[in-house]
Amino acid sequence: MGYYFIAIGGSGAKVMESLTHLSAAGMLPNKVRQSKLHVLAVDPDIGNGNLKRSSAALNNLATFQGVELGADTPLFKTEVELLRPFPWSPTEHDKRLDDILAYQIHKDQPLGDLYETLYTRAERNTFLNEGFRGRPSIGAAVLAQKAALFSNKGWEDRAEAPWNKFARLVKRDAGSGEVAKIFLAGSVFGGTGAAGMPTVARLLRQEFQDFCAEGKVVIGGALILPYFSFTPQKTDDGQIFASSENFLTNTKAALKYYAQEYKKARVYDAMYFIGDNVLSPVQKFSVGAASQQNDAHIVDFYGAMAALDFFATKAEHYKPCAFITHKDENVFHWTDFPDIAGDDGKDIHFKERFAQFVRFVFAYVHLVKPVLQDLASGKEKAYKYPWYYDYLQDVDVDTAEVKNFEEYAESFVRWLDQLETSETNRSVEFVQQNAFSASPAQVTSALYAQCIYGEESDVTMHEVFARLAEHPAKDADGATGFGRFLRALYDCCAYRKN
């Protein structure tokens, strides 16, 4: 089974961020190390802050995922591969729409006159380094021009990277009797996502037409509807930028388009429409680039859960549109999210698995990381920590794998904090907000046992320390080195009722 995720635009990147953390927690349906998650990102704004943040977490995960954790553990069970260049941009640097569509060649001709009618001077002359500025019409023109390069089948030989490798991987999976599951995520109301979601899906179905007909390649999508608003800064330089006032109009037109397309020919095997009737205000407006850093949101999380549902569902059971209920409009809780059907026939219990991962990361941040730092500086003595002697005495912890894991742990806590605090009128009740803080990640030890909403357990920080000291030091199913320690720590964070 091959899993493929394509993030399109800023909203797609935020869904990718949530999917990264769910994947790390072992939420994908595959058996341990039996399937890879191949990730590709599409964005002309390659310096986008949302993309940079989610890419950093992915790169951290890709770097340390080679540690040997052993078999039969969900921890980091799905290997992640980034398809590079990451991200892929449909435009070259410092290019305007006039440049891409060769306006000077068609100027003073009927085609040039039509072009001038369809696009304002500002739209034509704006550099697209920071994306399509919330203009689907610009994105559609750029992607249509780029699509001409993909008009012939056989991307593995004709297309540019990363699409050539993407095609080889998909055809390898489908040709070997497996099902290649491709999932796209992007908005329907902005620029890049609104233009890319229908275009990329249509090109994929064209390229893999025969495999799609056989059910060996299936395509799903999380189509993100409006869920945030902002007030742009007024400028006098003629600069164009996205406007949340146009989001609903853009969305209405997009939904009408998808309804019409579905009647003619199915582009997606399953579509997940995810939005919010309460628009969260963006604290700091940005046209694009590094300053565009919108906090994680529950809509992103739903988008990632949609990807998990798509990956877990058998191709013959896909529905054109999927629905999910929400019990309390003012609260998001564990019970709002379903369990996931695993490839081994067993359900992945969402709360149980994700909560254990939260406790595992919290324990490392509070219990382990400071000790390793103090031991390295000479402030502490190793004899005080039996688990250090058992697992890490002969392990080099000054490696890229360890550093990237610690950076990943920081990014996970930051994402979790944003997820729970970005809602102003409602609450997200996964983890007690007073039990931790982010940037840098810190955990309140006294609240560790009650950090998961709806749980009362004996898993205190002291209990984790004791379990770790008493945990069998022998290798577990091939776990070695730093991975052996992480496996032990994860197992020690399992929930037990009082």
C-alpha positions as a printed NumPy array, in Angstrom:
array([[  0.   ,   0.   ,   0.   ],
       [  1.354,   3.401,  -0.946],
       [  0.198,   6.619,   0.709],
       [  0.713,   9.891,  -1.151],
       [ -0.075,  13.338,   0.23 ],
       [  0.041,  16.543,  -1.826],
       [ -0.186,  19.855,   0.039],
       [ -1.334,  22.696,  -2.202],
       [ -0.887,  26.255,  -0.967],
       [ -0.832,  27.586,   2.587],
       [ -3.958,  25.771,   3.785],
       [ -2.616,  22.507,   2.397],
       [  0.645,  23.074,   4.26 ],
       [ -1.237,  23.454,   7.539],
       [ -3.109,  20.194,   6.957],
       [  0.283,  18.632,   6.205],
       [  1.568,  19.857,   9.578],
       [ -1.261,  18.105,  11.435],
       [ -0.812,  14.963,   9.344],
       [  2.902,  14.936,  10.21 ],
       [  2.153,  14.755,  13.919],
       [ -0.635,  12.198,  13.527],
       [  1.708,  10.066,  11.447],
       [  4.458,  10.322,  14.073],
       [  1.95 ,   9.174,  16.689],
       [  1.268,   6.028,  14.669],
       [ -2.2  ,   6.979,  13.45 ],
       [ -1.856,   5.84 ,   9.836],
       [ -3.544,   2.481,   9.15 ],
       [ -0.468,   0.622,   7.887],
       [  1.34 ,  -2.145,   9.698],
       [  4.705,  -1.234,  11.209],
       [  7.135,  -0.158,   8.468],
       [  4.952,  -1.751,   5.778],
       [  4.026,   1.451,   3.912],
       [  5.576,   4.834,   3.271],
       [  3.947,   8.237,   3.32 ],
       [  5.255,  10.155,   0.301],
       [  4.762,  13.905,   0.671],
       [  4.829,  16.545,  -2.055],
       [  4.098,  20.261,  -1.647],
       [  2.96 ,  22.738,  -4.322],
       [  3.371,  26.455,  -3.638],
       [  4.79 ,  29.365,  -5.639],
       [  5.433,  31.087,  -2.306],
       [  8.334,  28.825,  -1.355],
       [  9.213,  31.078,   1.601],
       [  5.7  ,  30.832,   3.06 ],
       [  5.869,  30.755,   6.849],
       [  3.158,  28.099,   7.178],
       [  5.001,  25.87 ,   4.74 ],
       [  8.357,  26.534,   6.393],
       [  7.001,  25.531,   9.801],
       [  5.33 ,  22.339,   8.593],
       [  8.332,  21.468,   6.407],
       [ 10.657,  21.803,   9.4  ],
       [  8.633,  19.263,  11.388],
       [  8.593,  16.913,   8.401],
       [ 12.334,  17.25 ,   7.852],
       [ 12.996,  16.57 ,  11.542],
       [ 10.837,  13.449,  11.363],
       [ 12.49 ,  12.263,   8.143],
       [ 15.939,  12.678,   9.714],
       [ 15.457,  10.773,  12.967],
       [ 12.947,   8.156,  11.769],
       [ 15.813,   5.793,  11.02 ],
       [ 16.402,   5.08 ,  14.72 ],
       [ 15.806,   1.416,  15.511],
       [ 12.622,   1.223,  17.581],
       [ 11.986,  -2.46 ,  16.965],
       [  8.849,  -4.216,  15.821],
       [  5.284,  -4.067,  17.123],
       [  5.245,  -0.454,  18.206],
       [  3.113,   2.288,  16.639],
       [  5.727,   4.915,  17.479],
       [  6.987,   6.474,  14.208],
       [  5.79 ,   3.327,  12.425],
       [  5.218,   5.046,   9.061],
       [  8.329,   6.094,   7.178],
       [  7.977,   9.533,   5.6  ],
       [  9.627,  10.533,   2.333],
       [  9.716,  14.1  ,   1.039],
       [  9.66 ,  14.336,  -2.744],
       [ 12.09 ,  17.045,  -3.736],
       [ 12.31 ,  19.838,  -4.67 ],
       [ 10.199,  20.523,  -1.637],
       [  8.144,  22.552,  -2.218],
       [  7.652,  22.508,  -5.972],
       [  6.807,  25.884,  -7.463],
       [  4.864,  26.239, -10.729],
       [  6.6  ,  29.579, -11.339],
       [ 10.171,  30.73 , -11.612],
       [ 11.577,  33.382,  -9.308],
       [ 10.726,  37.043, -10.031],
       [  8.163,  36.222, -12.698],
       [  4.95 ,  38.137, -13.354],
       [  1.842,  36.873, -15.076],
       [  2.889,  38.924, -18.119],
       [  6.148,  36.968, -18.249],
       [  4.586,  33.56 , -17.79 ],
       [  1.918,  34.063, -20.454],
       [  4.314,  35.866, -22.853],
       [  2.151,  38.98 , -23.011],
       [  4.647,  40.98 , -25.074],
       [  4.295,  38.496, -27.949],
       [  0.504,  38.879, -28.016],
       [  0.33 ,  42.596, -27.273],
       [ -1.845,  44.617, -29.701],
       [ -3.369,  41.4  , -31.005],
       [ -6.855,  39.987, -30.283],
       [ -5.438,  37.466, -27.767],
       [ -3.545,  40.222, -25.991],
       [ -6.646,  42.423, -25.903],
       [ -8.63 ,  39.59 , -24.314],
       [ -5.894,  39.076, -21.742],
       [ -5.957,  42.778, -20.843],
       [ -9.721,  42.54 , -20.378],
       [ -9.517,  39.546, -18.045],
       [ -6.705,  40.804, -15.813],
       [ -6.034,  44.196, -14.264],
       [ -2.679,  45.849, -14.738],
       [ -1.86 ,  45.184, -11.056],
       [ -2.631,  41.478, -11.437],
       [ -0.515,  41.228, -14.556],
       [  2.499,  43.061, -13.119],
       [  2.677,  41.624,  -9.613],
       [  5.63 ,  39.341,  -8.97 ],
       [  4.357,  35.923,  -7.953],
       [  7.153,  35.028,  -5.544],
       [  4.649,  35.274,  -2.688],
       [  1.909,  33.235,  -4.305],
       [ -1.213,  34.053,  -6.257],
       [ -2.463,  36.638,  -3.734],
       [ -5.863,  35.041,  -3.257],
       [ -6.618,  35.28 ,  -6.994],
       [ -7.71 ,  31.868,  -8.342],
       [ -7.807,  33.378, -11.831],
       [ -4.052,  34.044, -11.679],
       [ -3.316,  30.598, -10.295],
       [ -5.522,  28.939, -12.895],
       [ -3.676,  30.681, -15.733],
       [ -0.242,  29.79 , -14.354],
       [ -1.142,  26.167, -13.656],
       [ -2.858,  25.791, -17.025],
       [  0.34 ,  26.999, -18.683],
       [  2.385,  24.596, -16.567],
       [ -0.08 ,  21.772, -17.216],
       [  0.886,  21.834, -20.883],
       [  4.201,  20.304, -19.826],
       [  2.272,  17.375, -18.315],
       [ -0.142,  16.899, -21.2  ],
       [  1.511,  13.674, -22.37 ],
       [  1.411,  10.5  , -20.331],
       [  4.607,   9.012, -19.012],
       [  5.579,  11.557, -16.386],
       [  8.319,   9.265, -15.127],
       [ 10.247,  10.074, -18.326],
       [  8.877,  13.498, -19.331],
       [  7.891,  15.463, -16.238],
       [ 10.225,  17.532, -14.087],
       [ 11.108,  16.669, -10.503],
       [  9.41 ,  15.799,  -8.228],
       [  6.572,  14.676, -10.524],
       [  8.745,  12.18 , -12.397],
       [  9.637,  10.319,  -9.206],
       [  6.055,  10.625,  -7.968],
       [  4.809,   8.909, -11.147],
       [  7.382,   6.124, -10.844],
       [  6.4  ,   5.409,  -7.247],
       [  2.658,   5.418,  -7.932],
       [  3.015,   3.143, -10.983],
       [  5.311,   0.809,  -9.072],
       [  2.725,   0.397,  -6.309],
       [ -0.238,   0.054,  -8.663],
       [  1.648,  -2.265, -10.994],
       [  2.586,  -4.62 ,  -8.162],
       [ -1.029,  -5.246,  -7.209],
       [ -1.146,  -2.694,  -4.387],
       [ -3.457,   0.321,  -4.25 ],
       [ -1.794,   3.736,  -4.483],
       [ -3.843,   6.212,  -2.444],
       [ -3.303,   9.865,  -3.349],
       [ -4.721,  12.596,  -1.113],
       [ -4.648,  16.325,  -1.847],
       [ -5.34 ,  19.181,   0.565],
       [ -5.876,  22.847,  -0.218],
       [ -8.388,  25.653,   0.084],
       [-11.176,  26.406,  -2.392],
       [-11.279,  30.118,  -1.543],
       [ -7.697,  31.37 ,  -1.892],
       [ -5.268,  31.428,  -4.794],
       [ -2.944,  28.44 ,  -4.973],
       [ -5.335,  25.899,  -3.472],
       [ -8.384,  27.076,  -5.392],
       [ -6.468,  26.847,  -8.664],
       [ -4.476,  23.725,  -7.831],
       [ -7.014,  21.36 ,  -6.278],
       [ -9.031,  20.758,  -9.465],
       [ -6.095,  21.11 , -11.875],
       [ -3.658,  18.747, -10.132],
       [ -6.361,  16.13 ,  -9.488],
       [ -7.424,  16.201, -13.128],
       [ -3.824,  15.797, -14.315],
       [ -3.295,  12.892, -11.914],
       [ -6.374,  11.096, -13.186],
       [ -5.207,  11.663, -16.746],
       [ -1.727,  10.288, -16.043],
       [ -2.953,   7.231, -14.128],
       [ -6.13 ,   6.724, -16.161],
       [ -5.787,   2.96 , -16.658],
       [ -4.854,   2.299, -13.025],
       [ -7.735,   4.52 , -11.856],
       [-10.167,   2.497, -13.974],
       [ -8.91 ,  -0.688, -12.307],
       [ -9.169,   0.789,  -8.816],
       [ -5.395,   0.562,  -8.36 ],
       [ -5.011,   4.329,  -8.037],
       [ -7.552,   6.332,  -6.025],
       [ -7.63 ,  10.079,  -5.451],
       [ -9.13 ,  11.909,  -2.488],
       [ -9.112,  15.499,  -1.365],
       [ -9.676,  17.731,   1.654],
       [-11.199,  20.88 ,   0.197],
       [-10.835,  23.551,   2.834],
       [-13.638,  26.105,   3.119],
       [-13.275,  29.506,   4.853],
       [-12.409,  29.355,   8.533],
       [-10.396,  32.538,   9.157],
       [-10.597,  36.253,   8.433],
       [ -8.171,  39.143,   8.486],
       [ -7.929,  42.876,   7.944],
       [ -5.275,  43.718,   5.323],
       [ -3.124,  46.786,   5.698],
       [ -3.971,  49.465,   3.174],
       [ -1.192,  50.49 ,   0.83 ],
       [ -0.865,  53.05 ,  -1.939],
       [  1.579,  51.092,  -4.101],
       [ -1.054,  49.202,  -6.08 ],
       [ -0.084,  45.91 ,  -4.476],
       [ -2.688,  43.147,  -4.68 ],
       [ -3.371,  40.714,  -1.874],
       [ -5.964,  38.259,  -0.678],
       [ -9.151,  39.643,   0.867],
       [-11.29 ,  37.602,   3.245],
       [-14.297,  39.594,   2.009],
       [-14.087,  37.548,  -1.196],
       [-13.801,  34.157,   0.481],
       [-17.504,  33.3  ,   0.504],
       [-17.969,  34.422,  -3.099],
       [-14.978,  32.351,  -4.179],
       [-16.263,  29.382,  -2.197],
       [-19.73 ,  29.546,  -3.748],
       [-18.241,  29.559,  -7.234],
       [-15.861,  26.7  ,  -6.362],
       [-18.577,  24.466,  -4.927],
       [-20.741,  25.06 ,  -7.99 ],
       [-17.784,  24.087, -10.183],
       [-17.154,  20.844,  -8.274],
       [-20.845,  19.934,  -8.428],
       [-20.879,  20.42 , -12.191],
       [-17.608,  18.556, -12.693],
       [-18.823,  15.626, -10.631],
       [-21.828,  15.238, -12.901],
       [-19.596,  15.143, -15.995],
       [-16.636,  13.072, -14.806],
       [-15.432,  12.171, -11.346],
       [-12.076,  13.792, -10.612],
       [-11.977,  12.763,  -6.955],
       [-13.006,   9.356,  -5.652],
       [-13.795,  10.968,  -2.293],
       [-14.093,  14.605,  -1.272],
       [-14.008,  16.023,   2.258],
       [-15.315,  19.593,   2.568],
       [-14.065,  21.16 ,   5.796],
       [-14.745,  24.684,   6.986],
       [-16.12 ,  26.677,   9.884],
       [-19.062,  28.982,  10.365],
       [-17.028,  30.85 ,  12.98 ],
       [-14.183,  32.694,  11.244],
       [-11.112,  32.939,  13.46 ],
       [ -9.349,  36.304,  13.146],
       [ -5.738,  36.174,  11.996],
       [ -3.7  ,  38.241,  14.427],
       [ -1.155,  39.526,  11.936],
       [ -1.94 ,  40.005,   8.265],
       [  0.728,  39.068,   5.728],
       [  0.765,  39.109,   1.936],
       [  2.966,  36.014,   2.005],
       [  6.555,  34.833,   2.481],
       [  8.096,  34.114,   5.89 ],
       [  5.796,  36.463,   7.806],
       [  2.701,  34.452,   6.838],
       [  2.524,  32.206,   9.881],
       [ -1.035,  31.347,  10.832],
       [ -1.446,  29.24 ,  13.951],
       [ -2.592,  25.642,  13.752],
       [ -6.39 ,  25.328,  13.76 ],
       [ -8.933,  22.585,  14.387],
       [ -9.917,  22.749,  10.688],
       [ -6.353,  21.7  ,   9.768],
       [ -6.706,  18.818,  12.208],
       [ -9.959,  17.713,  10.609],
       [ -8.214,  17.865,   7.232],
       [ -5.507,  15.501,   8.478],
       [ -8.136,  13.187,   9.972],
       [ -9.848,  13.181,   6.569],
       [ -6.589,  11.968,   5.029],
       [ -6.413,   9.164,   7.602],
       [-10.003,   8.173,   6.831],
       [ -9.238,   8.1  ,   3.121],
       [ -6.099,   6.002,   3.61 ],
       [ -7.963,   3.566,   5.888],
       [-11.071,   3.118,   3.72 ],
       [-11.174,   0.419,   1.067],
       [-11.49 ,   1.821,  -2.453],
       [-14.875,   0.196,  -3.07 ],
       [-16.322,   1.913,   0.008],
       [-15.529,   5.513,  -0.887],
       [-18.397,   7.969,  -0.899],
       [-18.521,  11.113,  -3.097],
       [-18.735,  13.231,   0.057],
       [-18.037,  12.205,   3.634],
       [-19.729,  13.573,   6.73 ],
       [-18.737,  13.712,  10.385],
       [-20.846,  14.792,  13.338],
       [-19.857,  17.169,  16.1  ],
       [-21.575,  16.812,  19.474],
       [-21.117,  20.25 ,  21.049],
       [-20.714,  23.313,  18.856],
       [-18.732,  25.074,  21.578],
       [-16.278,  22.286,  22.408],
       [-14.071,  19.9  ,  20.422],
       [-13.375,  16.73 ,  22.38 ],
       [-11.84 ,  13.306,  21.922],
       [-15.251,  11.769,  21.319],
       [-15.751,  13.892,  18.194],
       [-13.161,  11.856,  16.3  ],
       [-13.633,   8.251,  15.195],
       [-11.233,   5.373,  15.553],
       [ -9.271,   4.358,  12.445],
       [ -9.452,   0.976,  10.741],
       [ -5.971,  -0.536,  10.647],
       [ -4.603,  -2.697,   7.836],
       [ -4.251,  -5.567,  10.31 ],
       [ -8.009,  -5.645,  10.913],
       [ -7.741,  -3.964,  14.312],
       [ -9.039,  -0.487,  15.041],
       [ -6.582,   2.239,  15.993],
       [ -8.185,   3.852,  19.043],
       [ -7.725,   7.544,  18.413],
       [ -7.68 ,   8.875,  21.978],
       [ -5.62 ,   6.031,  23.421],
       [ -2.869,   6.25 ,  20.837],
       [ -2.662,  10.009,  20.508],
       [ -2.811,  10.551,  24.274],
       [  0.076,   8.129,  24.849],
       [  2.119,  10.008,  22.262],
       [  1.38 ,  13.296,  24.06 ],
       [  2.527,  11.845,  27.376],
       [  5.64 ,  10.418,  25.673],
       [  6.67 ,  13.79 ,  24.214],
       [  5.88 ,  15.597,  27.476],
       [  7.964,  13.089,  29.437],
       [ 10.933,  13.523,  27.12 ],
       [ 10.731,  17.318,  27.241],
       [ 10.429,  17.476,  31.04 ],
       [ 12.21 ,  14.377,  32.283],
       [ 14.86 ,  13.456,  29.749],
       [ 16.034,  16.462,  27.755],
       [ 17.116,  18.582,  30.773],
       [ 19.002,  15.608,  32.248],
       [ 20.912,  14.975,  29.017],
       [ 21.834,  18.657,  28.887],
       [ 22.993,  18.699,  32.515],
       [ 24.994,  15.495,  32.077],
       [ 26.703,  16.936,  29.01 ],
       [ 27.619,  20.13 ,  30.889],
       [ 28.769,  18.289,  34.013],
       [ 26.035,  19.733,  36.254],
       [ 24.612,  16.306,  37.026],
       [ 26.001,  12.849,  37.778],
       [ 24.845,   9.842,  35.796],
       [ 24.45 ,   7.572,  38.849],
       [ 21.262,   9.464,  39.785],
       [ 19.51 ,   8.2  ,  36.678],
       [ 19.349,   4.404,  36.349],
       [ 17.642,   4.667,  32.98 ],
       [ 20.661,   6.541,  31.641],
       [ 22.96 ,   3.669,  32.627],
       [ 20.535,   1.098,  31.218],
       [ 19.884,   2.718,  27.862],
       [ 22.145,   5.646,  27.02 ],
       [ 25.51 ,   5.235,  28.732],
       [ 27.109,   3.859,  25.577],
       [ 24.968,   5.846,  23.143],
       [ 26.182,   8.998,  21.44 ],
       [ 23.401,  11.519,  22.06 ],
       [ 25.215,  14.294,  20.202],
       [ 23.933,  13.178,  16.793],
       [ 21.681,  14.542,  14.061],
       [ 19.006,  11.972,  14.954],
       [ 18.826,  13.071,  18.595],
       [ 18.927,  16.788,  17.77 ],
       [ 16.203,  16.406,  15.15 ],
       [ 14.024,  14.422,  17.533],
       [ 14.342,  17.16 ,  20.147],
       [ 13.515,  19.813,  17.564],
       [ 10.537,  17.739,  16.466],
       [  9.331,  17.459,  20.085],
       [  9.446,  21.256,  20.352],
       [  7.441,  21.628,  17.148],
       [  4.854,  19.102,  18.343],
       [  4.273,  20.942,  21.631],
       [  4.065,  24.272,  19.786],
       [  1.526,  22.83 ,  17.324],
       [ -0.541,  21.341,  20.153],
       [ -0.519,  24.661,  22.014],
       [ -1.687,  26.54 ,  18.911],
       [ -4.355,  23.945,  18.194],
       [ -5.847,  24.435,  21.639],
       [ -5.567,  28.232,  21.834],
       [ -6.403,  29.424,  18.296],
       [-10.14 ,  29.162,  18.978],
       [-11.465,  32.301,  20.675],
       [-15.15 ,  31.398,  21.08 ],
       [-14.826,  27.643,  21.57 ],
       [-12.49 ,  25.244,  23.298],
       [-10.412,  22.33 ,  22.066],
       [-10.228,  19.838,  24.914],
       [ -7.539,  17.31 ,  24.134],
       [ -4.891,  18.327,  26.647],
       [ -5.238,  20.523,  29.731],
       [ -3.834,  23.893,  28.668],
       [ -2.396,  24.658,  32.109],
       [ -0.374,  21.426,  31.995],
       [  2.107,  22.692,  29.419],
       [  3.437,  25.679,  27.518],
       [  5.371,  26.138,  24.289],
       [  8.41 ,  27.995,  22.881],
       [ 10.266,  26.525,  24.664],
       [  8.284,  23.417,  25.515],
       [  7.644,  23.085,  29.235],
       [  5.447,  20.73 ,  31.254],
       [  3.912,  21.24 ,  34.697],
       [  5.   ,  18.054,  36.466],
       [  2.226,  18.156,  39.084],
       [ -0.435,  18.131,  36.338],
       [  1.129,  15.459,  34.147],
       [ -1.143,  12.625,  35.354],
       [ -4.258,  14.679,  34.556],
       [ -2.958,  16.336,  31.383],
       [ -5.348,  14.406,  29.121],
       [ -8.951,  15.608,  29.267],
       [-11.285,  12.995,  30.667],
       [ -8.482,  10.887,  32.168],
       [ -7.508,  10.22 ,  35.75 ],
       [ -4.469,   7.974,  35.866],
       [ -1.505,   6.995,  37.986],
       [  0.935,   7.958,  35.232],
       [  2.649,  10.757,  37.123],
       [  6.041,  12.025,  36.075],
       [  7.478,  10.207,  39.092],
       [  5.749,   6.999,  37.943],
       [  7.251,   7.325,  34.47 ],
       [ 10.696,   7.746,  36.053],
       [ 10.111,   4.642,  38.198],
       [  8.791,   2.571,  35.277],
       [ 11.779,   3.587,  33.183],
       [ 14.19 ,   2.56 ,  35.924],
       [ 12.462,  -0.822,  36.296],
       [ 11.813,  -1.415,  32.594],
       [ 13.663,  -4.44 ,  31.153],
       [ 16.923,  -3.224,  29.694],
       [ 17.135,  -5.983,  27.098],
       [ 16.702,  -5.199,  23.415],
       [ 13.032,  -5.212,  22.41 ],
       [ 12.46 ,  -6.798,  19.012],
       [ 15.574,  -5.338,  17.426],
       [ 15.436,  -1.911,  19.052],
       [ 18.936,  -0.472,  19.466],
       [ 20.702,   2.699,  20.529],
       [ 18.666,   5.857,  20.99 ],
       [ 15.666,   4.149,  19.398],
       [ 15.758,   1.498,  22.136],
       [ 15.483,   4.237,  24.74 ],
       [ 12.63 ,   6.04 ,  22.959],
       [ 10.764,   2.737,  22.675],
       [ 11.156,   2.131,  26.406],
       [ 10.031,   5.658,  27.29 ],
       [  6.989,   5.374,  25.027],
       [  5.998,   2.039,  26.587],
       [  6.365,   3.543,  30.068],
       [  3.853,   6.277,  29.182],
       [  1.002,   3.824,  28.563],
       [ -2.246,   4.681,  30.33 ],
       [ -3.354,   2.728,  33.374],
       [ -6.549,   3.401,  35.264],
       [ -6.379,   4.25 ,  38.939]])
